[in-house]
C-alpha cells in the first residue's frame, strides 16, 4: 500500500517543524516559513537536506526559493520523488 498525500504532508510537516523549532501543529499548508516562523536561508537548506536524506532524492538548489510553505515543499518533493498520490 502506498503512502497517501496526507501521510507525506505529515512527514514533511514533522521535518519542517523540527528544523524551525516549532510544534508541527503550527505549520499550516500555506503559511510562509519566513513570515510566520522567521526561517532563514540556513534553515531552508537544512530542511532541504533532511528531506533529501529521508526520501533519498536530490532536489536542485534552484527549487529552494519556491519551497516557502508546506504545500510548496510537498509539490517539489512529490515531483522529485515521483509520488502519484
N, CA, C and O atoms as a GROMACS GRO file, in nm:
protein
  340
    1UNK      N    1   0.084  -0.119   0.000
    1UNK     CA    2   0.000   0.000   0.000
    1UNK      C    3   0.089   0.125   0.000
    1UNK      O    4   0.179   0.137   0.083
    2UNK      N    5   0.064   0.215  -0.091
    2UNK     CA    6   0.146   0.336  -0.100
    2UNK      C    7   0.096   0.441   0.000
    2UNK      O    8  -0.020   0.441   0.041
    3UNK      N    9   0.188   0.530   0.036
    3UNK     CA   10   0.151   0.635   0.130
    3UNK      C   11   0.062   0.738   0.060
    3UNK      O   12   0.074   0.761  -0.061
    4UNK      N   13  -0.023   0.798   0.136
    4UNK     CA   14  -0.113   0.897   0.080
    4UNK      C   15  -0.053   1.037   0.091
    4UNK      O   16   0.049   1.058   0.157
    5UNK      N   17  -0.117   1.131   0.025
    5UNK     CA   18  -0.073   1.271   0.030
    5UNK      C   19  -0.069   1.319   0.175
    5UNK      O   20   0.024   1.389   0.215
    6UNK      N   21  -0.170   1.282   0.253
    6UNK     CA   22  -0.176   1.327   0.393
    6UNK      C   23  -0.059   1.272   0.474
    6UNK      O   24  -0.001   1.344   0.556
    7UNK      N   25  -0.024   1.146   0.451
    7UNK     CA   26   0.090   1.089   0.523
    7UNK      C   27   0.219   1.161   0.486
    7UNK      O   28   0.302   1.192   0.572
    8UNK      N   29   0.235   1.188   0.357
    8UNK     CA   30   0.355   1.261   0.313
    8UNK      C   31   0.357   1.402   0.372
    8UNK      O   32   0.462   1.448   0.418
    9UNK      N   33   0.243   1.469   0.371
    9UNK     CA   34   0.237   1.603   0.430
    9UNK      C   35   0.273   1.600   0.578
    9UNK      O   36   0.344   1.688   0.626
   10UNK      N   37   0.224   1.501   0.650
   10UNK     CA   38   0.254   1.490   0.792
   10UNK      C   39   0.404   1.468   0.815
   10UNK      O   40   0.462   1.528   0.905
   11UNK      N   41   0.466   1.383   0.732
   11UNK     CA   42   0.609   1.358   0.744
   11UNK      C   43   0.688   1.486   0.716
   11UNK      O   44   0.781   1.519   0.789
   12UNK      N   45   0.650   1.557   0.610
   12UNK     CA   46   0.718   1.682   0.575
   12UNK      C   47   0.696   1.787   0.683
   12UNK      O   48   0.788   1.863   0.714
   13UNK      N   49   0.576   1.792   0.739
   13UNK     CA   50   0.544   1.887   0.846
   13UNK      C   51   0.635   1.862   0.967
   13UNK      O   52   0.684   1.956   1.029
   14UNK      N   53   0.657   1.735   1.001
   14UNK     CA   54   0.744   1.699   1.113
   14UNK      C   55   0.887   1.748   1.089
   14UNK      O   56   0.950   1.803   1.179
   15UNK      N   57   0.937   1.727   0.967
   15UNK     CA   58   1.073   1.770   0.934
   15UNK      C   59   1.085   1.921   0.945
   15UNK      O   60   1.177   1.973   1.008
   16UNK      N   61   0.992   1.991   0.883
   16UNK     CA   62   0.995   2.138   0.883
   16UNK      C   63   0.984   2.191   1.026
   16UNK      O   64   1.058   2.281   1.065
   17UNK      N   65   0.893   2.136   1.104
   17UNK     CA   66   0.872   2.182   1.243
   17UNK      C   67   0.999   2.160   1.326
   17UNK      O   68   1.036   2.246   1.406
   18UNK      N   69   1.064   2.047   1.306
   18UNK     CA   70   1.186   2.018   1.381
   18UNK      C   71   1.296   2.120   1.349
   18UNK      O   72   1.362   2.171   1.439
   19UNK      N   73   1.313   2.148   1.222
   19UNK     CA   74   1.417   2.243   1.181
   19UNK      C   75   1.383   2.385   1.228
   19UNK      O   76   1.472   2.457   1.274
   20UNK      N   77   1.257   2.423   1.219
   20UNK     CA   78   1.216   2.558   1.258
   20UNK      C   79   1.192   2.573   1.408
   20UNK      O   80   1.165   2.682   1.458
   21UNK      N   81   1.204   2.459   1.480
   21UNK     CA   82   1.187   2.457   1.625
   21UNK      C   83   1.051   2.508   1.670
   21UNK      O   84   1.040   2.591   1.759
   22UNK      N   85   0.947   2.456   1.603
   22UNK     CA   86   0.809   2.487   1.640
   22UNK      C   87   0.732   2.356   1.649
   22UNK      O   88   0.781   2.251   1.609
   23UNK      N   89   0.612   2.363   1.702
   23UNK     CA   90   0.527   2.244   1.708
   23UNK      C   91   0.472   2.215   1.568
   23UNK      O   92   0.441   2.309   1.494
   24UNK      N   93   0.458   2.088   1.530
   24UNK     CA   94   0.405   2.055   1.398
   24UNK      C   95   0.270   2.120   1.369
   24UNK      O   96   0.241   2.156   1.255
   25UNK      N   97   0.187   2.135   1.472
   25UNK     CA   98   0.055   2.195   1.454
   25UNK      C   99   0.063   2.341   1.408
   25UNK      O  100  -0.032   2.394   1.351
   26UNK      N  101   0.178   2.404   1.431
   26UNK     CA  102   0.195   2.544   1.393
   26UNK      C  103   0.225   2.560   1.244
   26UNK      O  104   0.217   2.671   1.190
   27UNK      N  105   0.259   2.450   1.178
   27UNK     CA  106   0.293   2.456   1.036
   27UNK      C  107   0.167   2.426   0.954
   27UNK      O  108   0.118   2.314   0.953
   28UNK      N  109   0.116   2.529   0.886
   28UNK     CA  110  -0.002   2.510   0.800
   28UNK      C  111   0.046   2.488   0.657
   28UNK      O  112   0.162   2.512   0.625
   29UNK      N  113  -0.044   2.441   0.572
   29UNK     CA  114  -0.005   2.412   0.433
   29UNK      C  115   0.040   2.537   0.358
   29UNK      O  116   0.130   2.530   0.276
   30UNK      N  117  -0.023   2.651   0.387
   30UNK     CA  118   0.006   2.771   0.309
   30UNK      C  119   0.076   2.881   0.388
   30UNK      O  120   0.101   2.989   0.334
   31UNK      N  121   0.107   2.855   0.514
   31UNK     CA  122   0.174   2.957   0.595
   31UNK      C  123   0.320   2.972   0.555
   31UNK      O  124   0.392   2.873   0.543
   32UNK      N  125   0.363   3.095   0.535
   32UNK     CA  126   0.500   3.123   0.494
   32UNK      C  127   0.599   3.089   0.606
   32UNK      O  128   0.583   3.134   0.719
   33UNK      N  129   0.701   3.010   0.572
   33UNK     CA  130   0.803   2.976   0.671
   33UNK      C  131   0.877   3.102   0.717
   33UNK      O  132   0.911   3.115   0.834
   34UNK      N  133   0.903   3.193   0.624
   34UNK     CA  134   0.978   3.314   0.655
   34UNK      C  135   0.894   3.410   0.739
   34UNK      O  136   0.938   3.457   0.844
   35UNK      N  137   0.772   3.440   0.692
   35UNK     CA  138   0.688   3.538   0.761
   35UNK      C  139   0.634   3.489   0.894
   35UNK      O  140   0.628   3.565   0.991
   36UNK      N  141   0.594   3.361   0.901
   36UNK     CA  142   0.532   3.311   1.023
   36UNK      C  143   0.630   3.249   1.122
   36UNK      O  144   0.603   3.246   1.242
   37UNK      N  145   0.743   3.200   1.072
   37UNK     CA  146   0.835   3.127   1.160
   37UNK      C  147   0.978   3.179   1.153
   37UNK      O  148   1.069   3.117   1.209
   38UNK      N  149   0.998   3.292   1.085
   38UNK     CA  150   1.128   3.358   1.078
   38UNK      C  151   1.239   3.266   1.026
   38UNK      O  152   1.352   3.271   1.074
   39UNK      N  153   1.205   3.182   0.930
   39UNK     CA  154   1.304   3.092   0.871
   39UNK      C  155   1.403   3.173   0.788
   39UNK      O  156   1.366   3.270   0.722
   40UNK      N  157   1.529   3.132   0.793
   40UNK     CA  158   1.630   3.198   0.711
   40UNK      C  159   1.684   3.097   0.610
   40UNK      O  160   1.641   2.982   0.606
   41UNK      N  161   1.779   3.140   0.529
   41UNK     CA  162   1.829   3.053   0.422
   41UNK      C  163   1.900   2.929   0.478
   41UNK      O  164   1.895   2.823   0.416
   42UNK      N  165   1.965   2.941   0.592
   42UNK     CA  166   2.032   2.824   0.651
   42UNK      C  167   1.930   2.719   0.693
   42UNK      O  168   1.952   2.599   0.674
   43UNK      N  169   1.820   2.764   0.748
   43UNK     CA  170   1.716   2.667   0.788
   43UNK      C  171   1.651   2.605   0.664
   43UNK      O  172   1.616   2.487   0.664
   44UNK      N  173   1.636   2.684   0.560
   44UNK     CA  174   1.580   2.630   0.435
   44UNK      C  175   1.670   2.520   0.380
   44UNK      O  176   1.622   2.417   0.334
   45UNK      N  177   1.799   2.543   0.384
   45UNK     CA  178   1.895   2.443   0.335
   45UNK      C  179   1.891   2.319   0.424
   45UNK      O  180   1.901   2.207   0.374
   46UNK      N  181   1.875   2.337   0.554
   46UNK     CA  182   1.866   2.225   0.647
   46UNK      C  183   1.740   2.141   0.618
   46UNK      O  184   1.744   2.018   0.619
   47UNK      N  185   1.628   2.210   0.593
   47UNK     CA  186   1.503   2.139   0.556
   47UNK      C  187   1.527   2.058   0.429
   47UNK      O  188   1.491   1.940   0.422
   48UNK      N  189   1.587   2.120   0.330
   48UNK     CA  190   1.616   2.053   0.203
   48UNK      C  191   1.703   1.930   0.225
   48UNK      O  192   1.674   1.823   0.171
   49UNK      N  193   1.808   1.944   0.303
   49UNK     CA  194   1.900   1.832   0.328
   49UNK      C  195   1.830   1.716   0.398
   49UNK      O  196   1.852   1.600   0.364
   50UNK      N  197   1.747   1.748   0.497
   50UNK     CA  198   1.677   1.640   0.569
   50UNK      C  199   1.577   1.567   0.480
   50UNK      O  200   1.563   1.445   0.488
   51UNK      N  201   1.510   1.642   0.394
   51UNK     CA  202   1.414   1.580   0.302
   51UNK      C  203   1.488   1.491   0.202
   51UNK      O  204   1.445   1.379   0.174
   52UNK      N  205   1.598   1.540   0.150
   52UNK     CA  206   1.677   1.461   0.054
   52UNK      C  207   1.725   1.331   0.118
   52UNK      O  208   1.720   1.225   0.056
   53UNK      N  209   1.770   1.340   0.242
   53UNK     CA  210   1.819   1.221   0.312
   53UNK      C  211   1.705   1.123   0.340
   53UNK      O  212   1.719   1.003   0.316
   54UNK      N  213   1.593   1.173   0.389
   54UNK     CA  214   1.480   1.085   0.424
   54UNK      C  215   1.426   1.011   0.302
   54UNK      O  216   1.400   0.890   0.308
   55UNK      N  217   1.409   1.083   0.192
   55UNK     CA  218   1.346   1.023   0.075
   55UNK      C  219   1.446   0.977  -0.032
   55UNK      O  220   1.407   0.925  -0.136
   56UNK      N  221   1.576   0.996  -0.003
   56UNK     CA  222   1.682   0.953  -0.095
   56UNK      C  223   1.660   1.012  -0.236
   56UNK      O  224   1.661   0.940  -0.336
   57UNK      N  225   1.641   1.143  -0.238
   57UNK     CA  226   1.622   1.214  -0.364
   57UNK      C  227   1.717   1.334  -0.367
   57UNK      O  228   1.769   1.375  -0.264
   58UNK      N  229   1.738   1.389  -0.485
   58UNK     CA  230   1.816   1.511  -0.500
   58UNK      C  231   1.723   1.622  -0.547
   58UNK      O  232   1.657   1.609  -0.650
   59UNK      N  233   1.720   1.729  -0.473
   59UNK     CA  234   1.638   1.844  -0.509
   59UNK      C  235   1.733   1.956  -0.550
   59UNK      O  236   1.819   1.996  -0.471
   60UNK      N  237   1.720   2.007  -0.671
   60UNK     CA  238   1.809   2.116  -0.714
   60UNK      C  239   1.795   2.238  -0.623
   60UNK      O  240   1.685   2.274  -0.582
   61UNK      N  241   1.909   2.302  -0.592
   61UNK     CA  242   1.906   2.423  -0.508
   61UNK      C  243   1.817   2.531  -0.570
   61UNK      O  244   1.763   2.616  -0.499
   62UNK      N  245   1.802   2.526  -0.702
   62UNK     CA  246   1.719   2.627  -0.769
   62UNK      C  247   1.572   2.617  -0.726
   62UNK      O  248   1.495   2.712  -0.746
   63UNK      N  249   1.532   2.504  -0.668
   63UNK     CA  250   1.394   2.487  -0.621
   63UNK      C  251   1.372   2.553  -0.485
   63UNK      O  252   1.258   2.576  -0.445
   64UNK      N  253   1.479   2.583  -0.415
   64UNK     CA  254   1.469   2.635  -0.279
   64UNK      C  255   1.379   2.758  -0.265
   64UNK      O  256   1.298   2.763  -0.173
   65UNK      N  257   1.391   2.859  -0.354
   65UNK     CA  258   1.304   2.977  -0.338
   65UNK      C  259   1.154   2.945  -0.347
   65UNK      O  260   1.073   3.016  -0.288
   66UNK      N  261   1.117   2.841  -0.420
   66UNK     CA  262   0.975   2.805  -0.431
   66UNK      C  263   0.924   2.735  -0.305
   66UNK      O  264   0.804   2.733  -0.281
   67UNK      N  265   1.014   2.680  -0.225
   67UNK     CA  266   0.975   2.599  -0.110
   67UNK      C  267   0.949   2.688   0.011
   67UNK      O  268   1.016   2.679   0.114
   68UNK      N  269   0.847   2.777  -0.003
   68UNK     CA  270   0.822   2.877   0.100
   68UNK      C  271   0.715   2.837   0.201
   68UNK      O  272   0.700   2.902   0.304
   69UNK      N  273   0.640   2.732   0.171
   69UNK     CA  274   0.540   2.682   0.265
   69UNK      C  275   0.526   2.531   0.247
   69UNK      O  276   0.586   2.473   0.157
   70UNK      N  277   0.447   2.469   0.333
   70UNK     CA  278   0.438   2.323   0.332
   70UNK      C  279   0.384   2.269   0.200
   70UNK      O  280   0.434   2.168   0.149
   71UNK      N  281   0.284   2.334   0.144
   71UNK     CA  282   0.228   2.287   0.017
   71UNK      C  283   0.333   2.293  -0.094
   71UNK      O  284   0.344   2.201  -0.175
   72UNK      N  285   0.410   2.401  -0.098
   72UNK     CA  286   0.514   2.416  -0.200
   72UNK      C  287   0.623   2.311  -0.181
   72UNK      O  288   0.673   2.255  -0.278
   73UNK      N  289   0.660   2.284  -0.056
   73UNK     CA  290   0.760   2.179  -0.027
   73UNK      C  291   0.707   2.045  -0.078
   73UNK      O  292   0.778   1.970  -0.144
   74UNK      N  293   0.581   2.017  -0.045
   74UNK     CA  294   0.521   1.891  -0.090
   74UNK      C  295   0.525   1.881  -0.242
   74UNK      O  296   0.564   1.777  -0.296
   75UNK      N  297   0.487   1.987  -0.312
   75UNK     CA  298   0.483   1.984  -0.458
   75UNK      C  299   0.621   1.955  -0.516
   75UNK      O  300   0.633   1.874  -0.608
   76UNK      N  301   0.724   2.020  -0.464
   76UNK     CA  302   0.861   1.999  -0.513
   76UNK      C  303   0.906   1.855  -0.483
   76UNK      O  304   0.960   1.787  -0.571
   77UNK      N  305   0.885   1.810  -0.360
   77UNK     CA  306   0.928   1.675  -0.322
   77UNK      C  307   0.851   1.570  -0.402
   77UNK      O  308   0.910   1.472  -0.449
   78UNK      N  309   0.722   1.589  -0.417
   78UNK     CA  310   0.641   1.493  -0.493
   78UNK      C  311   0.690   1.480  -0.635
   78UNK      O  312   0.697   1.370  -0.689
   79UNK      N  313   0.725   1.591  -0.696
   79UNK     CA  314   0.777   1.589  -0.834
   79UNK      C  315   0.910   1.515  -0.841
   79UNK      O  316   0.933   1.436  -0.934
   80UNK      N  317   0.997   1.539  -0.745
   80UNK     CA  318   1.130   1.477  -0.746
   80UNK      C  319   1.122   1.328  -0.709
   80UNK      O  320   1.198   1.246  -0.760
   81UNK      N  321   1.030   1.294  -0.619
   81UNK     CA  322   1.020   1.156  -0.570
   81UNK      C  323   0.926   1.070  -0.655
   81UNK      O  324   0.921   0.948  -0.639
   82UNK      N  325   0.853   1.135  -0.745
   82UNK     CA  326   0.760   1.061  -0.830
   82UNK      C  327   0.636   1.010  -0.758
   82UNK      O  328   0.580   0.907  -0.795
   83UNK      N  329   0.594   1.084  -0.655
   83UNK     CA  330   0.473   1.046  -0.582
   83UNK      C  331   0.353   1.064  -0.672
   83UNK      O  332   0.341   1.165  -0.741
   84UNK      N  333   0.265   0.968  -0.671
   84UNK     CA  334   0.144   0.974  -0.755
   84UNK      C  335   0.017   0.984  -0.672
   84UNK      O  336  -0.091   0.949  -0.720
   85UNK      N  337   0.028   1.031  -0.548
   85UNK     CA  338  -0.090   1.037  -0.464
   85UNK      C  339  -0.152   1.174  -0.479
   85UNK      O  340  -0.254   1.202  -0.417
   0.00000   0.00000   0.00000
